[in-house]
Amino acid sequence: MKFLIASMLIISAAFINPENEHTTARSPLGDYSSLWNDPKYLKCNTAAKAGYMSTSEKELVYILNLARMNPSLFASTVVKKYPEKSGKGYLVNSDYYKSLVDTMKKMKPVNLLQPDSLCYVSAFCHAVSAGHAAYTGHDRQTDDCKEKRNFNGECCDYGNEKPLDIVLSLLIDNWVPSLGHRWICLNSYKRIGVSIQPHKGYRQNAVLDFHY
């Protein structure tokens, strides 16, 4: 009986031991490669405690930081498998898709983005007002949003709801010759605010506001 109790205590301890917690952590990119489940990538989840962001918005920051921390692994796992996994097989023939693979395989890691409440307020106001007006673009639709504007770089995405779809849409940047969204997402900005809101024209819109 004593042996049984002792065994149960050991098993229970294994489930609550903080050291074991990291070994079972699963990355939002775990389906693309188990390498992303390495505990060292937990540091990319910088928005985990940002109570003003939704779960999806926090996950978007997490994924973007993973891409920034290890661009080459992101290219060889996520970007490589994304067309098939997402049902967007046509992407493999896109020059924009191919250039993203080449760029991320060669680029060096970039600093992690930290959540910023002022950037979030800026992104939230624009995402909500643009959604109500069925607007696409960066011009603020209300005086209130103009006053709350707070970013050095901004990305807007339309029609995607899932965090990974939003990130890949901005990074591939199909039909945007300047690749402006890609360069903003991979630039050396330090702070970020993300808001994903309903949109009358495209069902969903996401606004990412970046700041140095």
ABEGO torsion letter per residue (X at the ends): XAAAAAAAAAAAAAAABAAAAAAABBBAAAAABAAAABAAAAAABAAAABAABBAAAAAAAAAAAAAAABAAAAAAAAAAAAAAAAGBAAAAABAAAAAAAAAAAABBBBBBBBBBAAAAAAAAAAAAAAAAAGBBEABBABAAAAAABBBABBBBBBGBABAAAAAAAAAAGBGBAAGAAAAAAABABABBBBBBBBBAAAGBBBBBBBBX
